[in-house]
Amino acid sequence: MLKTTPIQGEFGVRIEGLDLDRPLDPNVVKELIDTLHEHRLIVLKGQSPDKEQYMAFGPHFGRLNEHMIRKSRMKGYPAMIELSNVMANGEKPSRAAVYWHTDMCWEREPSSVTMLYAIEAPESGGETLIADMVQAYDDLPLETKNRIEGLKAIHYYGMGVATRKEDIGPKPLKPQIEKDEDVGAEHLLARPHSVTGRIALYSPAGTSRGIVGMDQDEATALLNELSDHAIQPKYIYEHKWSVGDIVMYDTSLTMHTGTPIDAATGPKDTRRLYRISVKGKPPIYA
Ligand SMILES: [Fe+2]
């Protein structure tokens, strides 16, 4: 049995005493997966796997998902992305994740789990915010639940129609720029989890552009109404990074956003995270 500590009621658990430097017992893997599906968010403390060990951990939760934007992929580890504020020549760090979104939901098979591993952590700043879309859905008035049942949002890469003025995520792709497979996708707004069937409000913010079969003004208004509801502080967990943290979230059941961080000047303000994202069901449930 894993030793777990709740974070915010049912949303999120902290787990200590797990060592990802070593292969995990299949029973522990199953417990981790079930815990993630139930609590949406897991924070592992004090981890130190190397890249191979971390890459071996990811596929317990699904099939490795390489990012559509090829230049984002880590050399030698195409399924991994390094998120870093260590910049050369006065460049500014990427703020492509500073908007509420769900990873890769512009794809027909979006990410199902994303994990972030802190290699370096700043003394302050660069927090990651994660919002609980199960509770957000549960709290919707019955009238709204009925209204959105069966509705599908349309997603493409880049910021859509339900973003806030402070968001600074990626702009929609122009066809001639890095367009590997920007085909877009449609996903239910009230979307059942692929393993548990539990319904969550699925990514009304971020990349949503409209709703299938709905007038654009009406769709924009509805997506904004749902997004405003979903990112209320009561649904949000803010993670302040320490070296060795691995934060995992079930992307079907959450939304997340980065917060802006300036270019690093030294170890005290450097943030370097390794991201792995997977899609589909965990092999034990596939
Ligand atoms: Fe993300």
Boltz pocket constraint, residues with backbone or C-beta under 6 A from the ligand:
constraints:
  - pocket:
      binder: B
      contacts: [[A, 97], [A, 101], [A, 102], [A, 103], [A, 256]]
      max_distance: 6.0
